[in-house]
Amino acid sequence: MSAYRQFTVSFSTPEGEEQSARIELSSSCAALADNTLLDKVLADALLRWEEVSGVEVVAVELKERGLQLNGSEEQACHA
């Protein structure tokens, strides 16, 4: 199983400029392929990014979402 997400993140820089970035996440790890868990990974990463960089996330727009079953090819997750 693999999961894919593509987001557009709008944010304000510490200088007050409005910017956007495209973020793509994909995983073939069965644990992260769960829809809610992969989305939580992104949410946690964006919160951490705000903390360390001083940006303020204004909006997160989901552009594309996919989930694909790969037969019995379940890959192990490595911490």
PDB file with SEQRES, HELIX, SHEET and CRYST1 records, atoms N, CA, C and O in Angstrom:
SEQRES   1 A   79  MET SER ALA TYR ARG GLN PHE THR VAL SER PHE SER THR          
SEQRES   2 A   79  PRO GLU GLY GLU GLU GLN SER ALA ARG ILE GLU LEU SER          
SEQRES   3 A   79  SER SER CYS ALA ALA LEU ALA ASP ASN THR LEU LEU ASP          
SEQRES   4 A   79  LYS VAL LEU ALA ASP ALA LEU LEU ARG TRP GLU GLU VAL          
SEQRES   5 A   79  SER GLY VAL GLU VAL VAL ALA VAL GLU LEU LYS GLU ARG          
SEQRES   6 A   79  GLY LEU GLN LEU ASN GLY SER GLU GLU GLN ALA CYS HIS          
SEQRES   7 A   79  ALA                                                          
HELIX    1 AA1 ALA A   30  ALA A   33  1                                   4    
HELIX    2 AA2 ASN A   35  SER A   53  1                                  19    
SHEET    1 AA1 3 GLU A  18  SER A  27  0                                        
SHEET    2 AA1 3 SER A   2  SER A  12 -1                                        
SHEET    3 AA1 3 GLU A  56  GLN A  68 -1                                        
CRYST1    1.000    1.000    1.000  90.00  90.00  90.00 P 1           1          
ATOM      1  N   MET A   1       0.848  -1.169   0.000  1.00  0.00           N  
ATOM      2  CA  MET A   1       0.000   0.000   0.000  1.00  0.00           C  
ATOM      3  C   MET A   1       0.894   1.232   0.000  1.00  0.00           C  
ATOM      4  O   MET A   1       1.902   1.268   0.706  1.00  0.00           O  
ATOM      5  N   SER A   2       0.543   2.211  -0.761  1.00  0.00           N  
ATOM      6  CA  SER A   2       1.281   3.466  -0.728  1.00  0.00           C  
ATOM      7  C   SER A   2       0.290   4.619  -0.719  1.00  0.00           C  
ATOM      8  O   SER A   2      -0.824   4.506  -1.232  1.00  0.00           O  
ATOM      9  N   ALA A   3       0.709   5.714  -0.134  1.00  0.00           N  
ATOM     10  CA  ALA A   3      -0.137   6.900  -0.032  1.00  0.00           C  
ATOM     11  C   ALA A   3       0.609   8.092  -0.600  1.00  0.00           C  
ATOM     12  O   ALA A   3       1.837   8.150  -0.554  1.00  0.00           O  
ATOM     13  N   TYR A   4      -0.145   9.041  -1.135  1.00  0.00           N  
ATOM     14  CA  TYR A   4       0.440  10.228  -1.745  1.00  0.00           C  
ATOM     15  C   TYR A   4      -0.439  11.428  -1.421  1.00  0.00           C  
ATOM     16  O   TYR A   4      -1.666  11.341  -1.473  1.00  0.00           O  
ATOM     17  N   ARG A   5       0.189  12.538  -1.088  1.00  0.00           N  
ATOM     18  CA  ARG A   5      -0.531  13.791  -0.853  1.00  0.00           C  
ATOM     19  C   ARG A   5       0.254  14.925  -1.505  1.00  0.00           C  
ATOM     20  O   ARG A   5       1.485  14.923  -1.486  1.00  0.00           O  
ATOM     21  N   GLN A   6      -0.448  15.878  -2.074  1.00  0.00           N  
ATOM     22  CA  GLN A   6       0.182  17.099  -2.578  1.00  0.00           C  
ATOM     23  C   GLN A   6      -0.610  18.272  -2.005  1.00  0.00           C  
ATOM     24  O   GLN A   6      -1.825  18.362  -2.180  1.00  0.00           O  
ATOM     25  N   PHE A   7       0.090  19.160  -1.324  1.00  0.00           N  
ATOM     26  CA  PHE A   7      -0.520  20.304  -0.672  1.00  0.00           C  
ATOM     27  C   PHE A   7       0.096  21.592  -1.187  1.00  0.00           C  
ATOM     28  O   PHE A   7       1.255  21.614  -1.604  1.00  0.00           O  
ATOM     29  N   THR A   8      -0.680  22.659  -1.157  1.00  0.00           N  
ATOM     30  CA  THR A   8      -0.141  23.999  -1.312  1.00  0.00           C  
ATOM     31  C   THR A   8      -0.289  24.682   0.042  1.00  0.00           C  
ATOM     32  O   THR A   8      -1.388  24.766   0.591  1.00  0.00           O  
ATOM     33  N   VAL A   9       0.824  25.166   0.571  1.00  0.00           N  
ATOM     34  CA  VAL A   9       0.839  25.816   1.873  1.00  0.00           C  
ATOM     35  C   VAL A   9       1.075  27.304   1.662  1.00  0.00           C  
ATOM     36  O   VAL A   9       2.089  27.702   1.089  1.00  0.00           O  
ATOM     37  N   SER A  10       0.144  28.120   2.122  1.00  0.00           N  
ATOM     38  CA  SER A  10       0.306  29.575   2.079  1.00  0.00           C  
ATOM     39  C   SER A  10       0.786  30.021   3.451  1.00  0.00           C  
ATOM     40  O   SER A  10       0.285  29.560   4.477  1.00  0.00           O  
ATOM     41  N   PHE A  11       1.767  30.928   3.458  1.00  0.00           N  
ATOM     42  CA  PHE A  11       2.324  31.354   4.733  1.00  0.00           C  
ATOM     43  C   PHE A  11       2.821  32.786   4.647  1.00  0.00           C  
ATOM     44  O   PHE A  11       3.056  33.320   3.563  1.00  0.00           O  
ATOM     45  N   SER A  12       2.977  33.397   5.819  1.00  0.00           N  
ATOM     46  CA  SER A  12       3.552  34.736   5.940  1.00  0.00           C  
ATOM     47  C   SER A  12       4.943  34.608   6.529  1.00  0.00           C  
ATOM     48  O   SER A  12       5.153  33.881   7.499  1.00  0.00           O  
ATOM     49  N   THR A  13       5.888  35.318   5.939  1.00  0.00           N  
ATOM     50  CA  THR A  13       7.253  35.311   6.455  1.00  0.00           C  
ATOM     51  C   THR A  13       7.342  36.266   7.645  1.00  0.00           C  
ATOM     52  O   THR A  13       6.439  37.076   7.851  1.00  0.00           O  
ATOM     53  N   PRO A  14       8.418  36.182   8.430  1.00  0.00           N  
ATOM     54  CA  PRO A  14       8.595  37.127   9.537  1.00  0.00           C  
ATOM     55  C   PRO A  14       8.615  38.588   9.063  1.00  0.00           C  
ATOM     56  O   PRO A  14       8.309  39.499   9.832  1.00  0.00           O  
ATOM     57  N   GLU A  15       8.980  38.802   7.785  1.00  0.00           N  
ATOM     58  CA  GLU A  15       9.011  40.154   7.226  1.00  0.00           C  
ATOM     59  C   GLU A  15       7.639  40.607   6.731  1.00  0.00           C  
ATOM     60  O   GLU A  15       7.496  41.737   6.263  1.00  0.00           O  
ATOM     61  N   GLY A  16       6.625  39.739   6.827  1.00  0.00           N  
ATOM     62  CA  GLY A  16       5.271  40.096   6.416  1.00  0.00           C  
ATOM     63  C   GLY A  16       4.932  39.767   4.970  1.00  0.00           C  
ATOM     64  O   GLY A  16       3.849  40.119   4.503  1.00  0.00           O  
ATOM     65  N   GLU A  17       5.823  39.105   4.255  1.00  0.00           N  
ATOM     66  CA  GLU A  17       5.555  38.739   2.862  1.00  0.00           C  
ATOM     67  C   GLU A  17       4.663  37.504   2.809  1.00  0.00           C  
ATOM     68  O   GLU A  17       4.813  36.582   3.611  1.00  0.00           O  
ATOM     69  N   GLU A  18       3.730  37.497   1.851  1.00  0.00           N  
ATOM     70  CA  GLU A  18       2.889  36.320   1.623  1.00  0.00           C  
ATOM     71  C   GLU A  18       3.586  35.421   0.605  1.00  0.00           C  
ATOM     72  O   GLU A  18       3.971  35.883  -0.469  1.00  0.00           O  
ATOM     73  N   GLN A  19       3.748  34.155   0.931  1.00  0.00           N  
ATOM     74  CA  GLN A  19       4.412  33.187   0.066  1.00  0.00           C  
ATOM     75  C   GLN A  19       3.597  31.902   0.031  1.00  0.00           C  
ATOM     76  O   GLN A  19       2.675  31.715   0.825  1.00  0.00           O  
ATOM     77  N   SER A  20       3.948  31.025  -0.895  1.00  0.00           N  
ATOM     78  CA  SER A  20       3.330  29.699  -0.906  1.00  0.00           C  
ATOM     79  C   SER A  20       4.388  28.668  -1.280  1.00  0.00           C  
ATOM     80  O   SER A  20       5.406  28.988  -1.894  1.00  0.00           O  
ATOM     81  N   ALA A  21       4.125  27.443  -0.900  1.00  0.00           N  
ATOM     82  CA  ALA A  21       5.038  26.339  -1.198  1.00  0.00           C  
ATOM     83  C   ALA A  21       4.210  25.097  -1.495  1.00  0.00           C  
ATOM     84  O   ALA A  21       3.129  24.904  -0.939  1.00  0.00           O  
ATOM     85  N   ARG A  22       4.734  24.265  -2.377  1.00  0.00           N  
ATOM     86  CA  ARG A  22       4.087  22.985  -2.654  1.00  0.00           C  
ATOM     87  C   ARG A  22       4.822  21.911  -1.868  1.00  0.00           C  
ATOM     88  O   ARG A  22       6.051  21.845  -1.884  1.00  0.00           O  
ATOM     89  N   ILE A  23       4.070  21.086  -1.192  1.00  0.00           N  
ATOM     90  CA  ILE A  23       4.636  19.994  -0.416  1.00  0.00           C  
ATOM     91  C   ILE A  23       4.036  18.696  -0.931  1.00  0.00           C  
ATOM     92  O   ILE A  23       2.819  18.573  -1.074  1.00  0.00           O  
ATOM     93  N   GLU A  24       4.897  17.736  -1.205  1.00  0.00           N  
ATOM     94  CA  GLU A  24       4.446  16.419  -1.638  1.00  0.00           C  
ATOM     95  C   GLU A  24       4.929  15.393  -0.629  1.00  0.00           C  
ATOM     96  O   GLU A  24       6.104  15.376  -0.263  1.00  0.00           O  
ATOM     97  N   LEU A  25       4.026  14.544  -0.186  1.00  0.00           N  
ATOM     98  CA  LEU A  25       4.357  13.469   0.738  1.00  0.00           C  
ATOM     99  C   LEU A  25       3.961  12.154   0.106  1.00  0.00           C  
ATOM    100  O   LEU A  25       2.880  12.035  -0.471  1.00  0.00           O  
ATOM    101  N   SER A  26       4.820  11.178   0.212  1.00  0.00           N  
ATOM    102  CA  SER A  26       4.449   9.843  -0.237  1.00  0.00           C  
ATOM    103  C   SER A  26       5.091   8.831   0.694  1.00  0.00           C  
ATOM    104  O   SER A  26       6.153   9.076   1.266  1.00  0.00           O  
ATOM    105  N   SER A  27       4.438   7.704   0.837  1.00  0.00           N  
ATOM    106  CA  SER A  27       4.971   6.658   1.695  1.00  0.00           C  
ATOM    107  C   SER A  27       4.479   5.306   1.221  1.00  0.00           C  
ATOM    108  O   SER A  27       3.314   5.147   0.855  1.00  0.00           O  
ATOM    109  N   SER A  28       5.368   4.345   1.233  1.00  0.00           N  
ATOM    110  CA  SER A  28       4.975   2.969   0.964  1.00  0.00           C  
ATOM    111  C   SER A  28       4.973   2.165   2.263  1.00  0.00           C  
ATOM    112  O   SER A  28       4.755   0.953   2.255  1.00  0.00           O  
ATOM    113  N   CYS A  29       5.216   2.843   3.360  1.00  0.00           N  
ATOM    114  CA  CYS A  29       5.164   2.231   4.682  1.00  0.00           C  
ATOM    115  C   CYS A  29       3.693   2.033   5.057  1.00  0.00           C  
ATOM    116  O   CYS A  29       2.926   2.996   5.058  1.00  0.00           O  
ATOM    117  N   ALA A  30       3.295   0.815   5.370  1.00  0.00           N  
ATOM    118  CA  ALA A  30       1.888   0.525   5.659  1.00  0.00           C  
ATOM    119  C   ALA A  30       1.350   1.390   6.795  1.00  0.00           C  
ATOM    120  O   ALA A  30       0.200   1.825   6.741  1.00  0.00           O  
ATOM    121  N   ALA A  31       2.158   1.647   7.820  1.00  0.00           N  
ATOM    122  CA  ALA A  31       1.685   2.451   8.945  1.00  0.00           C  
ATOM    123  C   ALA A  31       1.408   3.893   8.536  1.00  0.00           C  
ATOM    124  O   ALA A  31       0.453   4.495   9.026  1.00  0.00           O  
ATOM    125  N   LEU A  32       2.225   4.458   7.647  1.00  0.00           N  
ATOM    126  CA  LEU A  32       2.018   5.839   7.218  1.00  0.00           C  
ATOM    127  C   LEU A  32       1.027   5.958   6.075  1.00  0.00           C  
ATOM    128  O   LEU A  32       0.547   7.055   5.789  1.00  0.00           O  
ATOM    129  N   ALA A  33       0.715   4.858   5.421  1.00  0.00           N  
ATOM    130  CA  ALA A  33      -0.229   4.911   4.311  1.00  0.00           C  
ATOM    131  C   ALA A  33      -1.648   5.170   4.791  1.00  0.00           C  
ATOM    132  O   ALA A  33      -2.509   5.560   4.001  1.00  0.00           O  
ATOM    133  N   ASP A  34      -1.900   4.959   6.074  1.00  0.00           N  
ATOM    134  CA  ASP A  34      -3.201   5.290   6.640  1.00  0.00           C  
ATOM    135  C   ASP A  34      -3.457   6.776   6.422  1.00  0.00           C  
ATOM    136  O   ASP A  34      -2.596   7.600   6.731  1.00  0.00           O  
ATOM    137  N   ASN A  35      -4.609   7.127   5.901  1.00  0.00           N  
ATOM    138  CA  ASN A  35      -4.926   8.511   5.539  1.00  0.00           C  
ATOM    139  C   ASN A  35      -4.664   9.499   6.665  1.00  0.00           C  
ATOM    140  O   ASN A  35      -4.015  10.521   6.445  1.00  0.00           O  
ATOM    141  N   THR A  36      -5.152   9.218   7.858  1.00  0.00           N  
ATOM    142  CA  THR A  36      -5.043  10.192   8.934  1.00  0.00           C  
ATOM    143  C   THR A  36      -3.630  10.304   9.475  1.00  0.00           C  
ATOM    144  O   THR A  36      -3.225  11.386   9.901  1.00  0.00           O  
ATOM    145  N   LEU A  37      -2.872   9.226   9.472  1.00  0.00           N  
ATOM    146  CA  LEU A  37      -1.521   9.280  10.030  1.00  0.00           C  
ATOM    147  C   LEU A  37      -0.578  10.104   9.158  1.00  0.00           C  
ATOM    148  O   LEU A  37       0.215  10.886   9.683  1.00  0.00           O  
ATOM    149  N   LEU A  38      -0.649   9.947   7.852  1.00  0.00           N  
ATOM    150  CA  LEU A  38       0.215  10.731   6.965  1.00  0.00           C  
ATOM    151  C   LEU A  38      -0.137  12.216   7.060  1.00  0.00           C  
ATOM    152  O   LEU A  38       0.752  13.067   7.030  1.00  0.00           O  
ATOM    153  N   ASP A  39      -1.422  12.526   7.172  1.00  0.00           N  
ATOM    154  CA  ASP A  39      -1.840  13.917   7.333  1.00  0.00           C  
ATOM    155  C   ASP A  39      -1.344  14.489   8.663  1.00  0.00           C  
ATOM    156  O   ASP A  39      -0.980  15.663   8.732  1.00  0.00           O  
ATOM    157  N   LYS A  40      -1.329  13.675   9.713  1.00  0.00           N  
ATOM    158  CA  LYS A  40      -0.822  14.128  11.011  1.00  0.00           C  
ATOM    159  C   LYS A  40       0.674  14.411  10.945  1.00  0.00           C  
ATOM    160  O   LYS A  40       1.153  15.359  11.567  1.00  0.00           O  
ATOM    161  N   VAL A  41       1.408  13.605  10.203  1.00  0.00           N  
ATOM    162  CA  VAL A  41       2.843  13.844  10.026  1.00  0.00           C  
ATOM    163  C   VAL A  41       3.064  15.228   9.418  1.00  0.00           C  
ATOM    164  O   VAL A  41       3.938  15.969   9.868  1.00  0.00           O  
ATOM    165  N   LEU A  42       2.280  15.582   8.398  1.00  0.00           N  
ATOM    166  CA  LEU A  42       2.402  16.904   7.780  1.00  0.00           C  
ATOM    167  C   LEU A  42       2.033  18.003   8.771  1.00  0.00           C  
ATOM    168  O   LEU A  42       2.745  19.002   8.874  1.00  0.00           O  
ATOM    169  N   ALA A  43       0.941  17.836   9.495  1.00  0.00           N  
ATOM    170  CA  ALA A  43       0.515  18.855  10.457  1.00  0.00           C  
ATOM    171  C   ALA A  43       1.595  19.091  11.510  1.00  0.00           C  
ATOM    172  O   ALA A  43       1.898  20.237  11.841  1.00  0.00           O  
ATOM    173  N   ASP A  44       2.174  18.022  12.034  1.00  0.00           N  
ATOM    174  CA  ASP A  44       3.244  18.155  13.025  1.00  0.00           C  
ATOM    175  C   ASP A  44       4.463  18.861  12.433  1.00  0.00           C  
ATOM    176  O   ASP A  44       5.083  19.693  13.097  1.00  0.00           O  
ATOM    177  N   ALA A  45       4.806  18.532  11.192  1.00  0.00           N  
ATOM    178  CA  ALA A  45       5.955  19.167  10.536  1.00  0.00           C  
ATOM    179  C   ALA A  45       5.710  20.657  10.320  1.00  0.00           C  
ATOM    180  O   ALA A  45       6.620  21.465  10.509  1.00  0.00           O  
ATOM    181  N   LEU A  46       4.495  21.029   9.928  1.00  0.00           N  
ATOM    182  CA  LEU A  46       4.196  22.448   9.711  1.00  0.00           C  
ATOM    183  C   LEU A  46       4.231  23.229  11.020  1.00  0.00           C  
ATOM    184  O   LEU A  46       4.709  24.364  11.045  1.00  0.00           O  
ATOM    185  N   LEU A  47       3.737  22.647  12.099  1.00  0.00           N  
ATOM    186  CA  LEU A  47       3.810  23.316  13.400  1.00  0.00           C  
ATOM    187  C   LEU A  47       5.259  23.531  13.817  1.00  0.00           C  
ATOM    188  O   LEU A  47       5.617  24.599  14.313  1.00  0.00           O  
ATOM    189  N   ARG A  48       6.084  22.522  13.616  1.00  0.00           N  
ATOM    190  CA  ARG A  48       7.510  22.644  13.960  1.00  0.00           C  
ATOM    191  C   ARG A  48       8.182  23.705  13.097  1.00  0.00           C  
ATOM    192  O   ARG A  48       9.007  24.474  13.591  1.00  0.00           O  
ATOM    193  N   TRP A  49       7.834  23.755  11.805  1.00  0.00           N  
ATOM    194  CA  TRP A  49       8.389  24.746  10.884  1.00  0.00           C  
ATOM    195  C   TRP A  49       8.045  26.154  11.359  1.00  0.00           C  
ATOM    196  O   TRP A  49       8.898  27.041  11.342  1.00  0.00           O  
ATOM    197  N   GLU A  50       6.798  26.361  11.782  1.00  0.00           N  
ATOM    198  CA  GLU A  50       6.414  27.673  12.313  1.00  0.00           C  
ATOM    199  C   GLU A  50       7.267  28.036  13.526  1.00  0.00           C  
ATOM    200  O   GLU A  50       7.728  29.171  13.645  1.00  0.00           O  
ATOM    201  N   GLU A  51       7.476  27.086  14.416  1.00  0.00           N  
ATOM    202  CA  GLU A  51       8.245  27.335  15.635  1.00  0.00           C  
ATOM    203  C   GLU A  51       9.679  27.744  15.351  1.00  0.00           C  
ATOM    204  O   GLU A  51      10.181  28.695  15.952  1.00  0.00           O  
ATOM    205  N   VAL A  52      10.347  27.041  14.444  1.00  0.00           N  
ATOM    206  CA  VAL A  52      11.775  27.284  14.237  1.00  0.00           C  
ATOM    207  C   VAL A  52      12.074  28.390  13.234  1.00  0.00           C  
ATOM    208  O   VAL A  52      13.147  28.990  13.291  1.00  0.00           O  
ATOM    209  N   SER A  53      11.154  28.675  12.318  1.00  0.00           N  
ATOM    210  CA  SER A  53      11.466  29.648  11.268  1.00  0.00           C  
ATOM    211  C   SER A  53      10.781  30.992  11.450  1.00  0.00           C  
ATOM    212  O   SER A  53      11.183  31.984  10.841  1.00  0.00           O  
ATOM    213  N   GLY A  54       9.759  31.031  12.279  1.00  0.00           N  
ATOM    214  CA  GLY A  54       9.056  32.292  12.472  1.00  0.00           C  
ATOM    215  C   GLY A  54       7.981  32.576  11.439  1.00  0.00           C  
ATOM    216  O   GLY A  54       7.371  33.644  11.471  1.00  0.00           O  
ATOM    217  N   VAL A  55       7.733  31.644  10.521  1.00  0.00           N  
ATOM    218  CA  VAL A  55       6.657  31.846   9.549  1.00  0.00           C  
ATOM    219  C   VAL A  55       5.320  31.563  10.223  1.00  0.00           C  
ATOM    220  O   VAL A  55       5.260  30.925  11.274  1.00  0.00           O  
ATOM    221  N   GLU A  56       4.250  32.048   9.601  1.00  0.00           N  
ATOM    222  CA  GLU A  56       2.904  31.744  10.071  1.00  0.00           C  
ATOM    223  C   GLU A  56       2.141  31.087   8.930  1.00  0.00           C  
ATOM    224  O   GLU A  56       1.909  31.708   7.893  1.00  0.00           O  
ATOM    225  N   VAL A  57       1.754  29.841   9.120  1.00  0.00           N  
ATOM    226  CA  VAL A  57       0.979  29.139   8.096  1.00  0.00           C  
ATOM    227  C   VAL A  57      -0.422  29.729   8.082  1.00  0.00           C  
ATOM    228  O   VAL A  57      -1.108  29.757   9.104  1.00  0.00           O  
ATOM    229  N   VAL A  58      -0.840  30.201   6.904  1.00  0.00           N  
ATOM    230  CA  VAL A  58      -2.139  30.846   6.742  1.00  0.00           C  
ATOM    231  C   VAL A  58      -3.185  29.844   6.260  1.00  0.00           C  
ATOM    232  O   VAL A  58      -4.324  29.861   6.726  1.00  0.00           O  
ATOM    233  N   ALA A  59      -2.802  28.971   5.330  1.00  0.00           N  
ATOM    234  CA  ALA A  59      -3.743  27.999   4.773  1.00  0.00           C  
ATOM    235  C   ALA A  59      -2.988  26.798   4.228  1.00  0.00           C  
ATOM    236  O   ALA A  59      -1.846  26.911   3.782  1.00  0.00           O  
ATOM    237  N   VAL A  60      -3.642  25.654   4.271  1.00  0.00           N  
ATOM    238  CA  VAL A  60      -3.115  24.429   3.673  1.00  0.00           C  
ATOM    239  C   VAL A  60      -4.222  23.869   2.792  1.00  0.00           C  
ATOM    240  O   VAL A  60      -5.304  23.530   3.271  1.00  0.00           O  
ATOM    241  N   GLU A  61      -3.935  23.777   1.498  1.00  0.00           N  
ATOM    242  CA  GLU A  61      -4.932  23.291   0.545  1.00  0.00           C  
ATOM    243  C   GLU A  61      -4.480  21.952  -0.024  1.00  0.00           C  
ATOM    244  O   GLU A  61      -3.390  21.842  -0.586  1.00  0.00           O  
ATOM    245  N   LEU A  62      -5.316  20.947   0.124  1.00  0.00           N  
ATOM    246  CA  LEU A  62      -5.024  19.633  -0.440  1.00  0.00           C  
ATOM    247  C   LEU A  62      -5.288  19.681  -1.933  1.00  0.00           C  
ATOM    248  O   LEU A  62      -6.415  19.924  -2.363  1.00  0.00           O  
ATOM    249  N   LYS A  63      -4.242  19.448  -2.728  1.00  0.00           N  
ATOM    250  CA  LYS A  63      -4.358  19.484  -4.187  1.00  0.00           C  
ATOM    251  C   LYS A  63      -4.615  18.107  -4.768  1.00  0.00           C  
ATOM    252  O   LYS A  63      -5.369  17.967  -5.731  1.00  0.00           O  
ATOM    253  N   GLU A  64      -3.996  17.092  -4.190  1.00  0.00           N  
ATOM    254  CA  GLU A  64      -4.121  15.742  -4.728  1.00  0.00           C  
ATOM    255  C   GLU A  64      -3.927  14.742  -3.604  1.00  0.00           C  
ATOM    256  O   GLU A  64      -3.111  14.942  -2.705  1.00  0.00           O  
ATOM    257  N   ARG A  65      -4.691  13.664  -3.673  1.00  0.00           N  
ATOM    258  CA  ARG A  65      -4.601  12.622  -2.651  1.00  0.00           C  
ATOM    259  C   ARG A  65      -4.715  11.285  -3.353  1.00  0.00           C  
ATOM    260  O   ARG A  65      -5.546  11.123  -4.246  1.00  0.00           O  
ATOM    261  N   GLY A  66      -3.899  10.330  -2.965  1.00  0.00           N  
ATOM    262  CA  GLY A  66      -3.973   9.017  -3.581  1.00  0.00           C  
ATOM    263  C   GLY A  66      -3.628   7.917  -2.603  1.00  0.00           C  
ATOM    264  O   GLY A  66      -2.849   8.113  -1.670  1.00  0.00           O  
ATOM    265  N   LEU A  67      -4.212   6.776  -2.824  1.00  0.00           N  
ATOM    266  CA  LEU A  67      -3.926   5.582  -2.042  1.00  0.00           C  
ATOM    267  C   LEU A  67      -3.929   4.420  -3.012  1.00  0.00           C  
ATOM    268  O   LEU A  67      -4.882   4.238  -3.770  1.00  0.00           O  
ATOM    269  N   GLN A  68      -2.867   3.634  -2.991  1.00  0.00           N  
ATOM    270  CA  GLN A  68      -2.741   2.542  -3.951  1.00  0.00           C  
ATOM    271  C   GLN A  68      -2.379   1.266  -3.211  1.00  0.00           C  
ATOM    272  O   GLN A  68      -1.487   1.258  -2.363  1.00  0.00           O  
ATOM    273  N   LEU A  69      -3.076   0.196  -3.540  1.00  0.00           N  
ATOM    274  CA  LEU A  69      -2.747  -1.112  -2.978  1.00  0.00           C  
ATOM    275  C   LEU A  69      -1.704  -1.765  -3.857  1.00  0.00           C  
ATOM    276  O   LEU A  69      -1.864  -1.823  -5.077  1.00  0.00           O  
ATOM    277  N   ASN A  70      -0.639  -2.255  -3.253  1.00  0.00           N  
ATOM    278  CA  ASN A  70       0.462  -2.859  -4.004  1.00  0.00           C  
ATOM    279  C   ASN A  70       0.499  -4.370  -3.827  1.00  0.00           C  
ATOM    280  O   ASN A  70       1.588  -4.936  -3.725  1.00  0.00           O  
ATOM    281  N   GLY A  71      -0.611  -5.025  -3.787  1.00  0.00           N  
ATOM    282  CA  GLY A  71      -0.619  -6.470  -3.606  1.00  0.00           C  
ATOM    283  C   GLY A  71      -0.045  -6.844  -2.260  1.00  0.00           C  
ATOM    284  O   GLY A  71      -0.457  -6.303  -1.234  1.00  0.00           O  
ATOM    285  N   SER A  72       0.899  -7.760  -2.253  1.00  0.00           N  
ATOM    286  CA  SER A  72       1.499  -8.206  -0.995  1.00  0.00           C  
ATOM    287  C   SER A  72       2.838  -7.535  -0.728  1.00  0.00           C  
ATOM    288  O   SER A  72       3.624  -8.026   0.083  1.00  0.00           O  
ATOM    289  N   GLU A  73       3.107  -6.424  -1.397  1.00  0.00           N  
ATOM    290  CA  GLU A  73       4.396  -5.731  -1.271  1.00  0.00           C  
ATOM    291  C   GLU A  73       4.458  -4.805  -0.074  1.00  0.00           C  
ATOM    292  O   GLU A  73       4.967  -3.692  -0.206  1.00  0.00           O  
ATOM    293  N   GLU A  74       3.977  -5.199   1.061  1.00  0.00           N  
ATOM    294  CA  GLU A  74       3.994  -4.315   2.211  1.00  0.00           C  
ATOM    295  C   GLU A  74       5.431  -4.113   2.671  1.00  0.00           C  
ATOM    296  O   GLU A  74       6.135  -5.079   2.965  1.00  0.00           O  
ATOM    297  N   GLN A  75       5.863  -2.861   2.734  1.00  0.00           N  
ATOM    298  CA  GLN A  75       7.239  -2.570   3.122  1.00  0.00           C  
ATOM    299  C   GLN A  75       7.298  -2.234   4.603  1.00  0.00           C  
ATOM    300  O   GLN A  75       6.374  -1.639   5.157  1.00  0.00           O  
ATOM    301  N   ALA A  76       8.376  -2.617   5.223  1.00  0.00           N  
ATOM    302  CA  ALA A  76       8.569  -2.329   6.637  1.00  0.00           C  
ATOM    303  C   ALA A  76       8.934  -0.865   6.817  1.00  0.00           C  
ATOM    304  O   ALA A  76       9.520  -0.241   5.932  1.00  0.00           O  
ATOM    305  N   CYS A  77       8.582  -0.336   7.964  1.00  0.00           N  
ATOM    306  CA  CYS A  77       8.924   1.050   8.299  1.00  0.00           C  
ATOM    307  C   CYS A  77      10.172   1.036   9.167  1.00  0.00           C  
ATOM    308  O   CYS A  77      10.303   0.204  10.064  1.00  0.00           O  
ATOM    309  N   HIS A  78      11.068   1.938   8.904  1.00  0.00           N  
ATOM    310  CA  HIS A  78      12.291   2.042   9.691  1.00  0.00           C  
ATOM    311  C   HIS A  78      12.277   3.357  10.433  1.00  0.00           C  
ATOM    312  O   HIS A  78      12.066   4.412   9.834  1.00  0.00           O  
ATOM    313  N   ALA A  79      12.501   3.304  11.728  1.00  0.00           N  
ATOM    314  CA  ALA A  79      12.501   4.518  12.548  1.00  0.00           C  
ATOM    315  C   ALA A  79      13.807   5.241  12.428  1.00  0.00           C  
ATOM    316  O   ALA A  79      13.992   6.288  13.049  1.00  0.00           O  
TER     317      ALA A  79                                                      
END                                                                             
